[in-house]
Amino acid sequence: MSDEISTDGVERIGPHDLGGLPGGPVDRTEHDAAHWERQVDAMVMLMRRKGVMIDPAQLRRGIESLDPDVYEKLSYYERWAGSAALNAIEQGLVTQAELDARIESLRTGPR
Amino acid sequence: MSHDHPHRHPPQADHREPVSHYEWLGVALNELLMEKGLYTAQELREMMAEVEAVEPSTHGARVVARAWVDEDFRVRLLKDANTAVEALGFDSAATDLTVLENTDEIHNVVVCTLCSCYPRSLLGRPPTWYKSASYRSRLVREPRSVLREFGTQLPDNVTVRVHDSTAELRYLVLPLRPQGTDDWTEERLAELVTRDSMIGVTTARTP
């Protein structure tokens, strides 16, 4: 589906534009959020409250600007994490190098 | 299916701990923002608790039950939901809120085809299925089929209206008050109002 850009002749504006596409049954299983997901959720709320992403459109823009292949592979809060990082870098709060270094040390550090 | 009691569900099996790059990215960014002083660990814990505290049963259902028993409130809610909700002491979350009233002729149901916009200040975090590709894609094309999957069979003469949320405009469905509840108190009525009925994928519980 990743290379399909339209349905019924209607142009899609991006990978997030799902309205009207065919799809399978809705999986109605309930899931509690994992701890890291609740953290990302609260982080985004705090960024908004602290003036980093005041406009909800900033979170949305960051999500929608993900590469289409990446977008489709990521889970919901992974997309939020990607967008929050993009916004934080753009506003000079962190650098990509700092993030890369921290991810590396988290991955390899004691758990 | 009801989701108004705070019982626990298993986390998504493959998302127990950060494993992917983007999961670690979220953890890393959160740590760095705290180290740089944007917010403290205490503020993070409080925010997580604040989010968890919003339950459909204690927030959205209260709004609906009030509208069922208080005609003036119902009128205000449909005209200016933000103000009406704030008057009950709830946060309207800085986005426009519109309440959609179900009638004998019209059944409203809400989706966010582009993302997952949702009236979080009244219903909490959206359920997983609300964010799923199949719900987002199919509801606008075949709403009756999707509603049937939720066990909701509407008579043919009822018009189904699908509302697509945006980041700036959120919707809450005001379900039909069930019959046989004329002498019920507001508190008792609120117990009939489920999360799913306020999204519009089901009707309110019947007594």
Interface residues (C-beta under 8 A of the other chain):
Chain A: H16 D17 L18 G19 G20 L21 P22 G23 G24 P25 V26 D27 R28 T29 E30 H31 D32 A33 A34 W36 E37 R38 Q39 V40 D41 A42 M43 M45 L46 M47 R49 K50 V52 P56 A57 L59 R60 I63 E64 L74 S75 Y76 Y77 E78 R79 W80 A81 G82 A84 A85 A88 L93 V94 E98 L99 R102 I103 L106 R107
Chain B: M1 H3 R8 H9 P10 P11 Q12 H15 R16 E17 P18 S20 H21 Y22 E23 W24 L25 G26 V27 A28 L29 N30 E31 L32 L33 K36 L38 Y39 E43 L44 M47 M48 E50 V51 E52 T95 V111 T113 L114 C115 S116 C117 R125 P127 T128 W129 K131 S132 A133 S134 Y135 R136 S137 R138 V140 R141 V146 E149 F150 D164 A167 E168
